[in-house]
Amino acid sequence: MTAAAPRVTVVTGTDTGVGKTIATAALAARARAAGERVLVVKPVQTGVGGADPDPHDAATVATLTGVDVLELVTLDEPLAPDTAARRQGVAIPPVREHVARIRKLLPAYDLVIVEGAGGLLVRLDGEGGTLLDLARDLTFALRGPHGSPVEVVIVCRAGLGTLNHTELTVTALRAVQIEPAGLVIGSWPETPGVAETCNRTDLPRVTGVPVLAVLPDGAGSLAPGDFRTAAPTWFA
């Protein structure tokens, strides 16, 4: 029997700060619990320099899940990658090089999760390449009878504004012939209000994309063992 082809999941957010890293960790923990070999790739990590650096997203995922992680580029300032690179005076690889590196990593894993930076159209390189370009290029490069399936998961907010931001992200993906696999609500409040409750119903209705998981507020603060146990239960 032929072994199943490795899979790729690209995780994007509707904006920055929507819970993308914890959603990535939850996806990784669920796959690891199912016995899969998982790698999380962060093409570009910003904000890691200075006197008060941001935590590395990949390190957060590794701590919570125990899966393999890989950062391809790190930049000092907490800015869009192309802006941070320009201000730092460094050249960063174009998106096509990230695609090539990810393809080479696939044979060693069952699932490779690629976490973007900010939203779908944030520029990841100095040539205008975005996570949308990376997702599109991976999808078409790996398409075929023996290729690897690629899915895109959108992490969104629970509160006001999420319907507009999520619909815009879905529309951008469909414009390049990518149908999103699902939505993840990145942080669900302990006591949701009317807006959150309505949005949970309206998100799949207005986008036509199912809600795959709802992550509780504070999920990233759980102890690693508790996170790994709980993560699979957050998925529909």
C-alpha positions, 0 to 999 in steps of 0.5 A: 500500500502506498504511503499517504502524501505529506500534507501542508497546512498554511495558517493565516490570520485576518489581522495581527494578534488574532491568535494565529500562533496558538491556533497553529499550536493547536493544529500541531498538537491535534496532529501529534496526538494522532501519531503524525510527524509534524513540523511547523515552519515560520517563514519570517519572524519579526520583533526579536531584537532590542531590549524587549524582544517579542517571543519567537512564535516557533518557540511558543509552538515548540513549548506547547506541543513538542513538535519540530519547528523551523524559522527561516528568517528573523528580523529585529523590529516588530514591523511588516517583514519587508519594512523590518528588513529594509530598516535593518538593511538586510536582504530577505529571501523571496517567497519562491525560496521559502516554497522551495525549502518547504517542499524539500522538508515534506518527505520527513513529515506527515504534516507541515504547518506554515504560519504566516506573519499578520494577515494574508497580504502582509509582504514577506519579502522585498519583491512584494511576495505575500503569504497569499503568494506562498499559499498559491505557489505551494498549492499549484507546485504540489498539485497532482496525483502524487502531490501533497494536499495543501489547505489554508486555515484562517484564524479570526477574531470573535468580536466586532469587525471579524465578519468584514475582515474574514470575508475579505481574507476568504475573497482574496484566497478564492481570487487565486483559486484557493478554497479555505479549509476552515476558520479558527476563532482564535480567542473565545471569551469566557463570557461572550457577548451578543456580538461574539455569539452572533459572529460564531453563527454568522462567520460560516454563514457569510463566508461559506467556510466552516468553523473548524475550532474555537480556542478558549481565551488564555489557551496559550497560558496552559501548561504544555501537558494541559494544552496537548490534552485539551487542544483536540477537544477545541475542534468541531 
